[in-house]
């Protein structure tokens, strides 16, 4: 069995890391959550709620400043 060179090994590790990052990004929002949006003064101005059926509802204003609180679906 041939041992890969360091550059080949580094490239393979980089590709593996990229695949993991993309998989994580693709699965974001698949769990229930409350996303709260804030204005420049720190006031909550919008909410997005991700439901257990992968739908979501939104109220208010979306801003670039937000927090996400992960929730749990009830056991069936």
CHARMM internal coordinates of N, CA and C (Angstrom, degrees):
IC EDIT
DIST 1 N 1 CA 1.4489
DIST 1 CA 1 C 1.5210
ANGL 1 N 1 CA 1 C 108.99
DIST 1 C 2 N 1.3050
ANGL 1 CA 1 C 2 N 115.62
DIHE 1 N 1 CA 1 C 2 N 132.16
DIST 2 N 2 CA 1.4588
ANGL 1 C 2 N 2 CA 121.51
DIHE 1 CA 1 C 2 N 2 CA -178.76
DIST 2 CA 2 C 1.5260
ANGL 2 N 2 CA 2 C 110.16
DIHE 1 C 2 N 2 CA 2 C -83.84
DIST 2 C 3 N 1.3153
ANGL 2 CA 2 C 3 N 117.21
DIHE 2 N 2 CA 2 C 3 N 134.93
DIST 3 N 3 CA 1.4632
ANGL 2 C 3 N 3 CA 121.93
DIHE 2 CA 2 C 3 N 3 CA 178.19
DIST 3 CA 3 C 1.5282
ANGL 3 N 3 CA 3 C 107.88
DIHE 2 C 3 N 3 CA 3 C -89.29
DIST 3 C 4 N 1.3555
ANGL 3 CA 3 C 4 N 118.03
DIHE 3 N 3 CA 3 C 4 N 126.21
DIST 4 N 4 CA 1.4598
ANGL 3 C 4 N 4 CA 119.67
DIHE 3 CA 3 C 4 N 4 CA -178.55
DIST 4 CA 4 C 1.5277
ANGL 4 N 4 CA 4 C 111.77
DIHE 3 C 4 N 4 CA 4 C -66.01
DIST 4 C 5 N 1.3111
ANGL 4 CA 4 C 5 N 115.66
DIHE 4 N 4 CA 4 C 5 N 149.45
DIST 5 N 5 CA 1.4637
ANGL 4 C 5 N 5 CA 120.06
DIHE 4 CA 4 C 5 N 5 CA 176.34
DIST 5 CA 5 C 1.5178
ANGL 5 N 5 CA 5 C 109.76
DIHE 4 C 5 N 5 CA 5 C -68.81
DIST 5 C 6 N 1.3437
ANGL 5 CA 5 C 6 N 115.42
DIHE 5 N 5 CA 5 C 6 N 163.95
DIST 6 N 6 CA 1.4677
ANGL 5 C 6 N 6 CA 119.79
DIHE 5 CA 5 C 6 N 6 CA -178.13
DIST 6 CA 6 C 1.5166
ANGL 6 N 6 CA 6 C 112.01
DIHE 5 C 6 N 6 CA 6 C -59.98
DIST 6 C 7 N 1.3266
ANGL 6 CA 6 C 7 N 117.35
DIHE 6 N 6 CA 6 C 7 N -41.06
DIST 7 N 7 CA 1.4674
ANGL 6 C 7 N 7 CA 119.19
DIHE 6 CA 6 C 7 N 7 CA -178.96
DIST 7 CA 7 C 1.5289
ANGL 7 N 7 CA 7 C 111.12
DIHE 6 C 7 N 7 CA 7 C -64.76
DIST 7 C 8 N 1.3249
ANGL 7 CA 7 C 8 N 116.71
DIHE 7 N 7 CA 7 C 8 N -38.50
DIST 8 N 8 CA 1.4629
ANGL 7 C 8 N 8 CA 120.37
DIHE 7 CA 7 C 8 N 8 CA 177.88
DIST 8 CA 8 C 1.5212
ANGL 8 N 8 CA 8 C 110.26
DIHE 7 C 8 N 8 CA 8 C -67.50
DIST 8 C 9 N 1.3154
ANGL 8 CA 8 C 9 N 116.70
DIHE 8 N 8 CA 8 C 9 N -42.28
DIST 9 N 9 CA 1.4611
ANGL 8 C 9 N 9 CA 121.10
DIHE 8 CA 8 C 9 N 9 CA 179.05
DIST 9 CA 9 C 1.5223
ANGL 9 N 9 CA 9 C 110.53
DIHE 8 C 9 N 9 CA 9 C -64.12
DIST 9 C 10 N 1.3257
ANGL 9 CA 9 C 10 N 117.09
DIHE 9 N 9 CA 9 C 10 N -42.89
DIST 10 N 10 CA 1.4642
ANGL 9 C 10 N 10 CA 120.59
DIHE 9 CA 9 C 10 N 10 CA 178.61
DIST 10 CA 10 C 1.5248
ANGL 10 N 10 CA 10 C 110.53
DIHE 9 C 10 N 10 CA 10 C -62.92
DIST 10 C 11 N 1.3184
ANGL 10 CA 10 C 11 N 117.13
DIHE 10 N 10 CA 10 C 11 N -40.05
DIST 11 N 11 CA 1.4610
ANGL 10 C 11 N 11 CA 121.12
DIHE 10 CA 10 C 11 N 11 CA 179.02
DIST 11 CA 11 C 1.5289
ANGL 11 N 11 CA 11 C 110.39
DIHE 10 C 11 N 11 CA 11 C -64.47
DIST 11 C 12 N 1.3194
ANGL 11 CA 11 C 12 N 117.06
DIHE 11 N 11 CA 11 C 12 N -43.54
DIST 12 N 12 CA 1.4667
ANGL 11 C 12 N 12 CA 120.59
DIHE 11 CA 11 C 12 N 12 CA 178.90
DIST 12 CA 12 C 1.5211
ANGL 12 N 12 CA 12 C 111.50
DIHE 11 C 12 N 12 CA 12 C -63.72
DIST 12 C 13 N 1.3312
ANGL 12 CA 12 C 13 N 116.63
DIHE 12 N 12 CA 12 C 13 N -41.10
DIST 13 N 13 CA 1.4689
ANGL 12 C 13 N 13 CA 119.91
DIHE 12 CA 12 C 13 N 13 CA 178.02
DIST 13 CA 13 C 1.5266
ANGL 13 N 13 CA 13 C 110.80
DIHE 12 C 13 N 13 CA 13 C -65.55
DIST 13 C 14 N 1.3181
ANGL 13 CA 13 C 14 N 117.04
DIHE 13 N 13 CA 13 C 14 N -38.51
DIST 14 N 14 CA 1.4601
ANGL 13 C 14 N 14 CA 120.82
DIHE 13 CA 13 C 14 N 14 CA 177.31
DIST 14 CA 14 C 1.5144
ANGL 14 N 14 CA 14 C 112.13
DIHE 13 C 14 N 14 CA 14 C -63.43
DIST 14 C 15 N 1.3188
ANGL 14 CA 14 C 15 N 116.49
DIHE 14 N 14 CA 14 C 15 N -42.47
DIST 15 N 15 CA 1.4667
ANGL 14 C 15 N 15 CA 120.81
DIHE 14 CA 14 C 15 N 15 CA 178.16
DIST 15 CA 15 C 1.5247
ANGL 15 N 15 CA 15 C 110.44
DIHE 14 C 15 N 15 CA 15 C -64.62
DIST 15 C 16 N 1.3305
ANGL 15 CA 15 C 16 N 116.85
DIHE 15 N 15 CA 15 C 16 N -41.84
DIST 16 N 16 CA 1.4684
ANGL 15 C 16 N 16 CA 120.58
DIHE 15 CA 15 C 16 N 16 CA 178.79
DIST 16 CA 16 C 1.5258
ANGL 16 N 16 CA 16 C 110.52
DIHE 15 C 16 N 16 CA 16 C -62.34
DIST 16 C 17 N 1.3354
ANGL 16 CA 16 C 17 N 117.19
DIHE 16 N 16 CA 16 C 17 N -41.82
DIST 17 N 17 CA 1.4665
ANGL 16 C 17 N 17 CA 120.81
DIHE 16 CA 16 C 17 N 17 CA 178.99
DIST 17 CA 17 C 1.5278
ANGL 17 N 17 CA 17 C 110.50
DIHE 16 C 17 N 17 CA 17 C -64.04
DIST 17 C 18 N 1.3269
ANGL 17 CA 17 C 18 N 117.19
DIHE 17 N 17 CA 17 C 18 N -41.58
DIST 18 N 18 CA 1.4563
ANGL 17 C 18 N 18 CA 121.14
DIHE 17 CA 17 C 18 N 18 CA 179.29
DIST 18 CA 18 C 1.5271
ANGL 18 N 18 CA 18 C 111.35
DIHE 17 C 18 N 18 CA 18 C -63.04
DIST 18 C 19 N 1.3072
ANGL 18 CA 18 C 19 N 117.11
DIHE 18 N 18 CA 18 C 19 N -41.59
DIST 19 N 19 CA 1.4643
ANGL 18 C 19 N 19 CA 121.32
DIHE 18 CA 18 C 19 N 19 CA 178.47
DIST 19 CA 19 C 1.5262
ANGL 19 N 19 CA 19 C 110.36
DIHE 18 C 19 N 19 CA 19 C -61.65
DIST 19 C 20 N 1.3274
ANGL 19 CA 19 C 20 N 117.25
DIHE 19 N 19 CA 19 C 20 N -41.77
DIST 20 N 20 CA 1.4649
ANGL 19 C 20 N 20 CA 120.38
DIHE 19 CA 19 C 20 N 20 CA 178.94
DIST 20 CA 20 C 1.5224
ANGL 20 N 20 CA 20 C 111.39
DIHE 19 C 20 N 20 CA 20 C -64.71
DIST 20 C 21 N 1.3232
ANGL 20 CA 20 C 21 N 117.45
DIHE 20 N 20 CA 20 C 21 N -41.02
DIST 21 N 21 CA 1.4649
ANGL 20 C 21 N 21 CA 120.88
DIHE 20 CA 20 C 21 N 21 CA 178.87
DIST 21 CA 21 C 1.5225
ANGL 21 N 21 CA 21 C 110.33
DIHE 20 C 21 N 21 CA 21 C -64.36
DIST 21 C 22 N 1.3229
ANGL 21 CA 21 C 22 N 117.26
DIHE 21 N 21 CA 21 C 22 N -45.02
DIST 22 N 22 CA 1.4617
ANGL 21 C 22 N 22 CA 120.30
DIHE 21 CA 21 C 22 N 22 CA 179.67
DIST 22 CA 22 C 1.5225
ANGL 22 N 22 CA 22 C 111.83
DIHE 21 C 22 N 22 CA 22 C -64.53
DIST 22 C 23 N 1.3107
ANGL 22 CA 22 C 23 N 117.48
DIHE 22 N 22 CA 22 C 23 N -37.09
DIST 23 N 23 CA 1.4649
ANGL 22 C 23 N 23 CA 120.80
DIHE 22 CA 22 C 23 N 23 CA 177.87
DIST 23 CA 23 C 1.5198
ANGL 23 N 23 CA 23 C 110.16
DIHE 22 C 23 N 23 CA 23 C -65.34
DIST 23 C 24 N 1.3217
ANGL 23 CA 23 C 24 N 117.27
DIHE 23 N 23 CA 23 C 24 N -39.58
DIST 24 N 24 CA 1.4621
ANGL 23 C 24 N 24 CA 120.82
DIHE 23 CA 23 C 24 N 24 CA 177.78
DIST 24 CA 24 C 1.5107
ANGL 24 N 24 CA 24 C 111.59
DIHE 23 C 24 N 24 CA 24 C -64.99
DIST 24 C 25 N 1.3327
ANGL 24 CA 24 C 25 N 116.89
DIHE 24 N 24 CA 24 C 25 N -41.77
DIST 25 N 25 CA 1.4576
ANGL 24 C 25 N 25 CA 121.17
DIHE 24 CA 24 C 25 N 25 CA 178.47
DIST 25 CA 25 C 1.5200
ANGL 25 N 25 CA 25 C 111.17
DIHE 24 C 25 N 25 CA 25 C -64.87
DIST 25 C 26 N 1.3063
ANGL 25 CA 25 C 26 N 117.01
DIHE 25 N 25 CA 25 C 26 N -40.46
DIST 26 N 26 CA 1.4652
ANGL 25 C 26 N 26 CA 120.68
DIHE 25 CA 25 C 26 N 26 CA -179.16
DIST 26 CA 26 C 1.5177
ANGL 26 N 26 CA 26 C 111.86
DIHE 25 C 26 N 26 CA 26 C -66.51
DIST 26 C 27 N 1.3342
ANGL 26 CA 26 C 27 N 118.00
DIHE 26 N 26 CA 26 C 27 N -28.99
DIST 27 N 27 CA 1.4573
ANGL 26 C 27 N 27 CA 120.32
DIHE 26 CA 26 C 27 N 27 CA -177.69
DIST 27 CA 27 C 1.5216
ANGL 27 N 27 CA 27 C 112.90
DIHE 26 C 27 N 27 CA 27 C -91.85
DIST 27 C 28 N 1.3358
ANGL 27 CA 27 C 28 N 118.07
DIHE 27 N 27 CA 27 C 28 N -2.91
DIST 28 N 28 CA 1.4624
ANGL 27 C 28 N 28 CA 120.80
DIHE 27 CA 27 C 28 N 28 CA -179.75
DIST 28 CA 28 C 1.5204
ANGL 28 N 28 CA 28 C 109.38
DIHE 27 C 28 N 28 CA 28 C -61.71
DIST 28 C 29 N 1.3190
ANGL 28 CA 28 C 29 N 116.92
DIHE 28 N 28 CA 28 C 29 N 139.06
DIST 29 N 29 CA 1.4465
ANGL 28 C 29 N 29 CA 121.79
DIHE 28 CA 28 C 29 N 29 CA 178.93
DIST 29 CA 29 C 1.5083
ANGL 29 N 29 CA 29 C 113.88
DIHE 28 C 29 N 29 CA 29 C 83.52
DIST 29 C 30 N 1.3042
ANGL 29 CA 29 C 30 N 119.26
DIHE 29 N 29 CA 29 C 30 N 6.91
DIST 30 N 30 CA 1.4624
ANGL 29 C 30 N 30 CA 122.25
DIHE 29 CA 29 C 30 N 30 CA -179.40
DIST 30 CA 30 C 1.5210
ANGL 30 N 30 CA 30 C 111.67
DIHE 29 C 30 N 30 CA 30 C -86.69
DIST 30 C 31 N 1.3137
ANGL 30 CA 30 C 31 N 118.08
DIHE 30 N 30 CA 30 C 31 N -3.71
DIST 31 N 31 CA 1.4518
ANGL 30 C 31 N 31 CA 121.70
DIHE 30 CA 30 C 31 N 31 CA 178.69
DIST 31 CA 31 C 1.5220
ANGL 31 N 31 CA 31 C 108.00
DIHE 30 C 31 N 31 CA 31 C -116.78
DIST 31 C 32 N 1.3311
ANGL 31 CA 31 C 32 N 119.15
DIHE 31 N 31 CA 31 C 32 N 159.47
DIST 32 N 32 CA 1.4674
ANGL 31 C 32 N 32 CA 120.39
DIHE 31 CA 31 C 32 N 32 CA -179.48
DIST 32 CA 32 C 1.5291
ANGL 32 N 32 CA 32 C 110.64
DIHE 31 C 32 N 32 CA 32 C -66.78
DIST 32 C 33 N 1.3322
ANGL 32 CA 32 C 33 N 116.11
DIHE 32 N 32 CA 32 C 33 N 143.88
DIST 33 N 33 CA 1.4620
ANGL 32 C 33 N 33 CA 120.48
DIHE 32 CA 32 C 33 N 33 CA -176.20
DIST 33 CA 33 C 1.5198
ANGL 33 N 33 CA 33 C 110.55
DIHE 32 C 33 N 33 CA 33 C -158.16
DIST 33 C 34 N 1.3264
ANGL 33 CA 33 C 34 N 114.71
DIHE 33 N 33 CA 33 C 34 N 163.69
DIST 34 N 34 CA 1.4606
ANGL 33 C 34 N 34 CA 122.14
DIHE 33 CA 33 C 34 N 34 CA 167.58
DIST 34 CA 34 C 1.5203
ANGL 34 N 34 CA 34 C 106.14
DIHE 33 C 34 N 34 CA 34 C -121.97
DIST 34 C 35 N 1.3248
ANGL 34 CA 34 C 35 N 116.47
DIHE 34 N 34 CA 34 C 35 N 121.33
DIST 35 N 35 CA 1.4567
ANGL 34 C 35 N 35 CA 122.22
DIHE 34 CA 34 C 35 N 35 CA 177.87
DIST 35 CA 35 C 1.5239
ANGL 35 N 35 CA 35 C 106.40
DIHE 34 C 35 N 35 CA 35 C -108.09
DIST 35 C 36 N 1.3254
ANGL 35 CA 35 C 36 N 116.67
DIHE 35 N 35 CA 35 C 36 N 121.35
DIST 36 N 36 CA 1.4566
ANGL 35 C 36 N 36 CA 122.07
DIHE 35 CA 35 C 36 N 36 CA -178.88
DIST 36 CA 36 C 1.5208
ANGL 36 N 36 CA 36 C 109.08
DIHE 35 C 36 N 36 CA 36 C -109.11
DIST 36 C 37 N 1.3334
ANGL 36 CA 36 C 37 N 117.09
DIHE 36 N 36 CA 36 C 37 N 128.63
DIST 37 N 37 CA 1.4638
ANGL 36 C 37 N 37 CA 123.11
DIHE 36 CA 36 C 37 N 37 CA -179.69
DIST 37 CA 37 C 1.5241
ANGL 37 N 37 CA 37 C 109.30
DIHE 36 C 37 N 37 CA 37 C -102.02
DIST 37 C 38 N 1.3406
ANGL 37 CA 37 C 38 N 116.54
DIHE 37 N 37 CA 37 C 38 N 142.33
DIST 38 N 38 CA 1.4633
ANGL 37 C 38 N 38 CA 122.43
DIHE 37 CA 37 C 38 N 38 CA -176.05
DIST 38 CA 38 C 1.5213
ANGL 38 N 38 CA 38 C 111.08
DIHE 37 C 38 N 38 CA 38 C -123.67
DIST 38 C 39 N 1.3569
ANGL 38 CA 38 C 39 N 115.58
DIHE 38 N 38 CA 38 C 39 N 146.06
DIST 39 N 39 CA 1.4614
ANGL 38 C 39 N 39 CA 119.78
DIHE 38 CA 38 C 39 N 39 CA 173.86
DIST 39 CA 39 C 1.5300
ANGL 39 N 39 CA 39 C 109.71
DIHE 38 C 39 N 39 CA 39 C -84.61
DIST 39 C 40 N 1.3311
ANGL 39 CA 39 C 40 N 117.05
DIHE 39 N 39 CA 39 C 40 N -177.14
DIST 40 N 40 CA 1.4649
ANGL 39 C 40 N 40 CA 121.60
DIHE 39 CA 39 C 40 N 40 CA -176.57
DIST 40 CA 40 C 1.5260
ANGL 40 N 40 CA 40 C 112.52
DIHE 39 C 40 N 40 CA 40 C -63.48
DIST 40 C 41 N 1.3300
ANGL 40 CA 40 C 41 N 117.73
DIHE 40 N 40 CA 40 C 41 N -25.86
DIST 41 N 41 CA 1.4646
ANGL 40 C 41 N 41 CA 121.82
DIHE 40 CA 40 C 41 N 41 CA 179.72
DIST 41 CA 41 C 1.5241
ANGL 41 N 41 CA 41 C 112.31
DIHE 40 C 41 N 41 CA 41 C -85.09
DIST 41 C 42 N 1.3337
ANGL 41 CA 41 C 42 N 117.46
DIHE 41 N 41 CA 41 C 42 N -4.10
DIST 42 N 42 CA 1.4621
ANGL 41 C 42 N 42 CA 120.96
DIHE 41 CA 41 C 42 N 42 CA 179.65
DIST 42 CA 42 C 1.5157
ANGL 42 N 42 CA 42 C 114.61
DIHE 41 C 42 N 42 CA 42 C 90.85
DIST 42 C 43 N 1.3207
ANGL 42 CA 42 C 43 N 116.79
DIHE 42 N 42 CA 42 C 43 N 8.89
DIST 43 N 43 CA 1.4646
ANGL 42 C 43 N 43 CA 121.05
DIHE 42 CA 42 C 43 N 43 CA 178.38
DIST 43 CA 43 C 1.5243
ANGL 43 N 43 CA 43 C 110.37
DIHE 42 C 43 N 43 CA 43 C -83.85
DIST 43 C 44 N 1.3252
ANGL 43 CA 43 C 44 N 116.73
DIHE 43 N 43 CA 43 C 44 N 139.34
DIST 44 N 44 CA 1.4650
ANGL 43 C 44 N 44 CA 121.16
DIHE 43 CA 43 C 44 N 44 CA 175.92
DIST 44 CA 44 C 1.5227
ANGL 44 N 44 CA 44 C 108.39
DIHE 43 C 44 N 44 CA 44 C -70.52
DIST 44 C 45 N 1.3350
ANGL 44 CA 44 C 45 N 116.75
DIHE 44 N 44 CA 44 C 45 N 124.19
DIST 45 N 45 CA 1.4635
ANGL 44 C 45 N 45 CA 121.03
DIHE 44 CA 44 C 45 N 45 CA -176.76
DIST 45 CA 45 C 1.5265
ANGL 45 N 45 CA 45 C 113.27
DIHE 44 C 45 N 45 CA 45 C -124.20
DIST 45 C 46 N 1.3348
ANGL 45 CA 45 C 46 N 117.85
DIHE 45 N 45 CA 45 C 46 N -3.88
DIST 46 N 46 CA 1.4564
ANGL 45 C 46 N 46 CA 120.23
DIHE 45 CA 45 C 46 N 46 CA -180.00
DIST 46 CA 46 C 1.5121
ANGL 46 N 46 CA 46 C 111.54
DIHE 45 C 46 N 46 CA 46 C -162.34
DIST 46 C 47 N 1.3274
ANGL 46 CA 46 C 47 N 115.31
DIHE 46 N 46 CA 46 C 47 N 153.65
DIST 47 N 47 CA 1.4600
ANGL 46 C 47 N 47 CA 121.23
DIHE 46 CA 46 C 47 N 47 CA -179.80
DIST 47 CA 47 C 1.5139
ANGL 47 N 47 CA 47 C 109.50
DIHE 46 C 47 N 47 CA 47 C -139.35
DIST 47 C 48 N 1.3069
ANGL 47 CA 47 C 48 N 116.32
DIHE 47 N 47 CA 47 C 48 N 138.11
DIST 48 N 48 CA 1.4598
ANGL 47 C 48 N 48 CA 122.23
DIHE 47 CA 47 C 48 N 48 CA 171.09
DIST 48 CA 48 C 1.5171
ANGL 48 N 48 CA 48 C 106.65
DIHE 47 C 48 N 48 CA 48 C -125.50
DIST 48 C 49 N 1.3188
ANGL 48 CA 48 C 49 N 116.23
DIHE 48 N 48 CA 48 C 49 N 128.34
DIST 49 N 49 CA 1.4601
ANGL 48 C 49 N 49 CA 121.26
DIHE 48 CA 48 C 49 N 49 CA -177.53
DIST 49 CA 49 C 1.5200
ANGL 49 N 49 CA 49 C 108.33
DIHE 48 C 49 N 49 CA 49 C -116.08
DIST 49 C 50 N 1.3272
ANGL 49 CA 49 C 50 N 116.52
DIHE 49 N 49 CA 49 C 50 N 119.49
DIST 50 N 50 CA 1.4600
ANGL 49 C 50 N 50 CA 122.16
DIHE 49 CA 49 C 50 N 50 CA 175.74
DIST 50 CA 50 C 1.5164
ANGL 50 N 50 CA 50 C 108.55
DIHE 49 C 50 N 50 CA 50 C -90.35
DIST 50 C 51 N 1.3146
ANGL 50 CA 50 C 51 N 116.37
DIHE 50 N 50 CA 50 C 51 N 126.51
DIST 51 N 51 CA 1.4597
ANGL 50 C 51 N 51 CA 121.79
DIHE 50 CA 50 C 51 N 51 CA -175.75
DIST 51 CA 51 C 1.5272
ANGL 51 N 51 CA 51 C 111.80
DIHE 50 C 51 N 51 CA 51 C -94.45
DIST 51 C 52 N 1.2979
ANGL 51 CA 51 C 52 N 116.46
DIHE 51 N 51 CA 51 C 52 N 166.18
DIST 52 N 52 CA 1.4709
ANGL 51 C 52 N 52 CA 122.25
DIHE 51 CA 51 C 52 N 52 CA -177.94
DIST 52 CA 52 C 1.5258
ANGL 52 N 52 CA 52 C 112.88
DIHE 51 C 52 N 52 CA 52 C -64.26
DIST 52 C 53 N 1.3310
ANGL 52 CA 52 C 53 N 118.41
DIHE 52 N 52 CA 52 C 53 N -20.99
DIST 53 N 53 CA 1.4690
ANGL 52 C 53 N 53 CA 120.96
DIHE 52 CA 52 C 53 N 53 CA 178.85
DIST 53 CA 53 C 1.5317
ANGL 53 N 53 CA 53 C 112.25
DIHE 52 C 53 N 53 CA 53 C -92.04
DIST 53 C 54 N 1.3475
ANGL 53 CA 53 C 54 N 117.19
DIHE 53 N 53 CA 53 C 54 N 15.13
DIST 54 N 54 CA 1.4700
ANGL 53 C 54 N 54 CA 125.34
DIHE 53 CA 53 C 54 N 54 CA 179.87
DIST 54 CA 54 C 1.5249
ANGL 54 N 54 CA 54 C 113.56
DIHE 53 C 54 N 54 CA 54 C 71.01
DIST 54 C 55 N 1.3286
ANGL 54 CA 54 C 55 N 118.68
DIHE 54 N 54 CA 54 C 55 N 9.43
DIST 55 N 55 CA 1.4563
ANGL 54 C 55 N 55 CA 120.86
DIHE 54 CA 54 C 55 N 55 CA 171.52
DIST 55 CA 55 C 1.5291
ANGL 55 N 55 CA 55 C 107.41
DIHE 54 C 55 N 55 CA 55 C -89.38
DIST 55 C 56 N 1.3234
ANGL 55 CA 55 C 56 N 116.94
DIHE 55 N 55 CA 55 C 56 N 170.94
DIST 56 N 56 CA 1.4599
ANGL 55 C 56 N 56 CA 119.10
DIHE 55 CA 55 C 56 N 56 CA 176.37
DIST 56 CA 56 C 1.5144
ANGL 56 N 56 CA 56 C 109.79
DIHE 55 C 56 N 56 CA 56 C -146.95
DIST 56 C 57 N 1.3284
ANGL 56 CA 56 C 57 N 115.55
DIHE 56 N 56 CA 56 C 57 N 159.37
DIST 57 N 57 CA 1.4542
ANGL 56 C 57 N 57 CA 121.52
DIHE 56 CA 56 C 57 N 57 CA 174.68
DIST 57 CA 57 C 1.5225
ANGL 57 N 57 CA 57 C 107.76
DIHE 56 C 57 N 57 CA 57 C -127.28
DIST 57 C 58 N 1.3301
ANGL 57 CA 57 C 58 N 116.42
DIHE 57 N 57 CA 57 C 58 N 153.82
DIST 58 N 58 CA 1.4579
ANGL 57 C 58 N 58 CA 121.16
DIHE 57 CA 57 C 58 N 58 CA -175.87
DIST 58 CA 58 C 1.5148
ANGL 58 N 58 CA 58 C 109.70
DIHE 57 C 58 N 58 CA 58 C -137.91
DIST 58 C 59 N 1.3479
ANGL 58 CA 58 C 59 N 115.74
DIHE 58 N 58 CA 58 C 59 N 144.80
DIST 59 N 59 CA 1.4547
ANGL 58 C 59 N 59 CA 121.87
DIHE 58 CA 58 C 59 N 59 CA 175.52
DIST 59 CA 59 C 1.5177
ANGL 59 N 59 CA 59 C 108.15
DIHE 58 C 59 N 59 CA 59 C -145.63
DIST 59 C 60 N 1.3154
ANGL 59 CA 59 C 60 N 117.25
DIHE 59 N 59 CA 59 C 60 N 135.38
DIST 60 N 60 CA 1.4573
ANGL 59 C 60 N 60 CA 120.82
DIHE 59 CA 59 C 60 N 60 CA 175.19
DIST 60 CA 60 C 1.5160
ANGL 60 N 60 CA 60 C 113.09
DIHE 59 C 60 N 60 CA 60 C 102.37
DIST 60 C 61 N 1.3473
ANGL 60 CA 60 C 61 N 114.73
DIHE 60 N 60 CA 60 C 61 N -142.15
DIST 61 N 61 CA 1.4606
ANGL 60 C 61 N 61 CA 122.49
DIHE 60 CA 60 C 61 N 61 CA -174.27
DIST 61 CA 61 C 1.5191
ANGL 61 N 61 CA 61 C 109.44
DIHE 60 C 61 N 61 CA 61 C -121.25
DIST 61 C 62 N 1.3259
ANGL 61 CA 61 C 62 N 116.64
DIHE 61 N 61 CA 61 C 62 N 135.37
DIST 62 N 62 CA 1.4719
ANGL 61 C 62 N 62 CA 120.69
DIHE 61 CA 61 C 62 N 62 CA 173.95
DIST 62 CA 62 C 1.5242
ANGL 62 N 62 CA 62 C 108.55
DIHE 61 C 62 N 62 CA 62 C -88.80
DIST 62 C 63 N 1.3235
ANGL 62 CA 62 C 63 N 116.79
DIHE 62 N 62 CA 62 C 63 N 134.44
DIST 63 N 63 CA 1.4635
ANGL 62 C 63 N 63 CA 122.75
DIHE 62 CA 62 C 63 N 63 CA 177.40
DIST 63 CA 63 C 1.5264
ANGL 63 N 63 CA 63 C 108.43
DIHE 62 C 63 N 63 CA 63 C -131.52
DIST 63 C 64 N 1.3304
ANGL 63 CA 63 C 64 N 117.52
DIHE 63 N 63 CA 63 C 64 N 166.73
DIST 64 N 64 CA 1.4680
ANGL 63 C 64 N 64 CA 119.19
DIHE 63 CA 63 C 64 N 64 CA 178.65
DIST 64 CA 64 C 1.5283
ANGL 64 N 64 CA 64 C 113.35
DIHE 63 C 64 N 64 CA 64 C -74.18
DIST 64 C 65 N 1.3292
ANGL 64 CA 64 C 65 N 117.46
DIHE 64 N 64 CA 64 C 65 N -9.57
DIST 65 N 65 CA 1.4658
ANGL 64 C 65 N 65 CA 121.35
DIHE 64 CA 64 C 65 N 65 CA -179.99
DIST 65 CA 65 C 1.5236
ANGL 65 N 65 CA 65 C 108.18
DIHE 64 C 65 N 65 CA 65 C -104.85
DIST 65 C 66 N 1.3295
ANGL 65 CA 65 C 66 N 116.58
DIHE 65 N 65 CA 65 C 66 N 119.26
DIST 66 N 66 CA 1.4601
ANGL 65 C 66 N 66 CA 119.62
DIHE 65 CA 65 C 66 N 66 CA -177.10
DIST 66 CA 66 C 1.5235
ANGL 66 N 66 CA 66 C 110.89
DIHE 65 C 66 N 66 CA 66 C -155.70
DIST 66 C 67 N 1.3277
ANGL 66 CA 66 C 67 N 114.76
DIHE 66 N 66 CA 66 C 67 N 164.53
DIST 67 N 67 CA 1.4643
ANGL 66 C 67 N 67 CA 122.39
DIHE 66 CA 66 C 67 N 67 CA 171.12
DIST 67 CA 67 C 1.5232
ANGL 67 N 67 CA 67 C 107.20
DIHE 66 C 67 N 67 CA 67 C -124.52
DIST 67 C 68 N 1.3249
ANGL 67 CA 67 C 68 N 115.74
DIHE 67 N 67 CA 67 C 68 N 155.40
DIST 68 N 68 CA 1.4625
ANGL 67 C 68 N 68 CA 120.90
DIHE 67 CA 67 C 68 N 68 CA 176.40
DIST 68 CA 68 C 1.5223
ANGL 68 N 68 CA 68 C 108.10
DIHE 67 C 68 N 68 CA 68 C -127.50
DIST 68 C 69 N 1.3210
ANGL 68 CA 68 C 69 N 115.55
DIHE 68 N 68 CA 68 C 69 N 125.08
DIST 69 N 69 CA 1.4652
ANGL 68 C 69 N 69 CA 121.56
DIHE 68 CA 68 C 69 N 69 CA 176.11
DIST 69 CA 69 C 1.5230
ANGL 69 N 69 CA 69 C 107.84
DIHE 68 C 69 N 69 CA 69 C -108.76
DIST 69 C 70 N 1.3152
ANGL 69 CA 69 C 70 N 116.21
DIHE 69 N 69 CA 69 C 70 N 119.87
DIST 70 N 70 CA 1.4676
ANGL 69 C 70 N 70 CA 120.73
DIHE 69 CA 69 C 70 N 70 CA 180.00
DIST 70 CA 70 C 1.5227
ANGL 70 N 70 CA 70 C 109.47
DIHE 69 C 70 N 70 CA 70 C -78.75
DIST 70 C 71 N 1.3154
ANGL 70 CA 70 C 71 N 115.79
DIHE 70 N 70 CA 70 C 71 N 139.77
DIST 71 N 71 CA 1.4614
ANGL 70 C 71 N 71 CA 122.43
DIHE 70 CA 70 C 71 N 71 CA 179.55
DIST 71 CA 71 C 1.5247
ANGL 71 N 71 CA 71 C 109.49
DIHE 70 C 71 N 71 CA 71 C -117.70
DIST 71 C 72 N 1.3119
ANGL 71 CA 71 C 72 N 116.32
DIHE 71 N 71 CA 71 C 72 N 174.75
DIST 72 N 72 CA 1.4631
ANGL 71 C 72 N 72 CA 122.28
DIHE 71 CA 71 C 72 N 72 CA 177.36
DIST 72 CA 72 C 1.5211
ANGL 72 N 72 CA 72 C 109.14
DIHE 71 C 72 N 72 CA 72 C -116.95
DIST 72 C 73 N 1.3156
ANGL 72 CA 72 C 73 N 116.60
DIHE 72 N 72 CA 72 C 73 N 138.77
DIST 73 N 73 CA 1.4609
ANGL 72 C 73 N 73 CA 120.25
DIHE 72 CA 72 C 73 N 73 CA 172.34
DIST 73 CA 73 C 1.5236
ANGL 73 N 73 CA 73 C 108.39
DIHE 72 C 73 N 73 CA 73 C -76.26
DIST 73 C 74 N 1.3289
ANGL 73 CA 73 C 74 N 117.59
DIHE 73 N 73 CA 73 C 74 N 145.12
DIST 74 N 74 CA 1.4618
ANGL 73 C 74 N 74 CA 118.80
DIHE 73 CA 73 C 74 N 74 CA 177.46
DIST 74 CA 74 C 1.5271
ANGL 74 N 74 CA 74 C 110.48
DIHE 73 C 74 N 74 CA 74 C -65.62
DIST 74 C 75 N 1.3044
ANGL 74 CA 74 C 75 N 116.12
DIHE 74 N 74 CA 74 C 75 N 147.17
DIST 75 N 75 CA 1.4655
ANGL 74 C 75 N 75 CA 120.72
DIHE 74 CA 74 C 75 N 75 CA 176.93
DIST 75 CA 75 C 1.5224
ANGL 75 N 75 CA 75 C 109.13
DIHE 74 C 75 N 75 CA 75 C -68.94
DIST 75 C 76 N 1.3053
ANGL 75 CA 75 C 76 N 115.69
DIHE 75 N 75 CA 75 C 76 N 137.53
DIST 76 N 76 CA 1.4708
ANGL 75 C 76 N 76 CA 119.63
DIHE 75 CA 75 C 76 N 76 CA -179.98
DIST 76 CA 76 C 1.4939
ANGL 76 N 76 CA 76 C 110.76
DIHE 75 C 76 N 76 CA 76 C -96.88
END
COOR INIT
IC SEED 1 N 1 CA 1 C
IC BUILD
